[in-house]
Amino acid sequence: MSELVWPGIVSSLALLVYYFTLFKSGMARLRFNVAAPSHDGPEEYLRYVRAHQNTLEHLVLFLPGLWLFSLAVSPLWAAGIGIIWPLARFAYALGYYRSADARRIPLYISMPPIYIFVLGSLIGFILKIVGD
């Protein structure tokens, strides 16, 4: 059970990164005077909104994948692989705030952990069935 602390820490960091993008998106709404519920505004504002929305879209895959992989394979491996995601997504957001092109490398770095988690957990659970 104590090994689950590590994916828990990674999950908490991922949620903090998401909250960071949420906060920055809300602050951009004020900065660019975009009244709710509109998301129409200048390109710079839209980059803040997209960084937030894209992070949410990936978070929905990342968190369950992290925990499934923790159960099917290893919590330590899940945390070791998973730490890449919040770090890369933070860099992704900072890059996107500068320009759309500046988000690409962190985006590409943040995606493999999700693929590893989804496929690895599926393989891990199948091996558990076969092994029983």
MIVO-547076 format. One record per residue (C-alpha): x, y, z; residue in one letter. Coordinates in steps of 0.02 Angstrom, whole numbers, padded with zeros to 5 digits, always signed. Layout:
XYZa;...
//
This chain:
+00000+00000+00000m;+00141+00122+00037s;+00198+00114-00145e;+00032+00195-00195l;+00096+00355-00116v;+00202+00386-00272w;+00061+00382-00401p;-00039+00485-00276g;+00095+00619-00277i;+00103+00617-00467v;-00088+00630-00474s;-00083+00780-00357s;+00049+00864-00464l;-00055+00832-00620a;-00206+00911-00538l;-00103+01061-00485l;-00044+01085-00664v;-00224+01075-00722y;-00275+01203-00591y;-00133+01315-00649f;-00203+01314-00827t;-00379+01345-00759l;-00318+01493-00658f;-00218+01566-00804k;-00367+01546-00919s;-00479+01638-00797g;-00351+01776-00775m;-00336+01791-00964a;-00525+01815-00972r;-00506+01966-00859l;-00349+02030-00947r;-00428+02025-01119f;-00602+02076-01057n;-00692+01923-01124v;-00862+01910-01039a;-00929+01739-00990a;-00988+01628-01068p;-00899+01684-01227s;-00734+01608-01277h;-00714+01724-01424d;-00570+01844-01406g;-00398+01887-01471p;-00278+01748-01520e;-00174+01770-01363e;-00328+01742-01255y;-00376+01588-01356l;-00205+01511-01324r;-00237+01521-01136y;-00408+01441-01157v;-00341+01304-01271r;-00197+01264-01151a;-00327+01241-01014h;-00449+01140-01119q;-00315+01030-01197n;-00242+00993-01026t;-00414+00940-00964l;-00437+00828-01117e;-00273+00740-01082h;-00300+00733-00894l;-00455+00626-00923v;-00342+00495-01002l;-00190+00520-00892f;-00263+00497-00717l;-00361+00335-00746p;-00216+00269-00850g;-00093+00306-00710l;-00198+00213-00582w;-00240+00067-00695l;-00056+00046-00734f;-00017+00057-00548s;-00135-00089-00515l;-00093-00193-00667a;+00095-00169-00675v;+00178-00069-00536s;+00143+00089-00436p;+00328+00135-00439l;+00341+00116-00627w;+00179+00213-00647a;+00247+00357-00543a;+00416+00353-00632g;+00336+00360-00803i;+00194+00472-00746g;+00302+00613-00679i;+00340+00657-00859i;+00160+00710-00890w;+00138+00853-00765p;+00311+00921-00803l;+00282+00916-00990a;+00105+00986-00976r;+00168+01131-00872f;+00299+01167-01006a;+00161+01144-01137y;+00053+01278-01056a;+00197+01400-01037l;+00245+01371-01218g;+00066+01391-01281y;+00051+01556-01189y;+00196+01619-01295r;+00143+01546-01463s;+00051+01397-01534a;+00212+01326-01606d;+00302+01334-01437a;+00182+01202-01367r;+00230+01061-01487r;+00383+00982-01408i;+00307+00976-01232p;+00148+00906-01309l;+00244+00766-01392y;+00337+00730-01229i;+00174+00723-01129s;+00087+00596-01242m;+00191+00435-01224p;+00150+00410-01038p;-00034+00402-01083i;-00004+00273-01220y;+00108+00172-01104i;-00021+00175-00966f;-00170+00125-01072v;-00083-00013-01170l;+00026-00069-01024g;-00121-00086-00906s;-00220-00184-01035l;-00074-00302-01062i;-00043-00312-00874g;-00222-00359-00835f;-00228-00487-00976i;-00067-00566-00908l;-00146-00572-00735k;-00294-00667-00806i;-00182-00787-00903v;-00068-00809-00751g;-00211-00856-00633d;
//
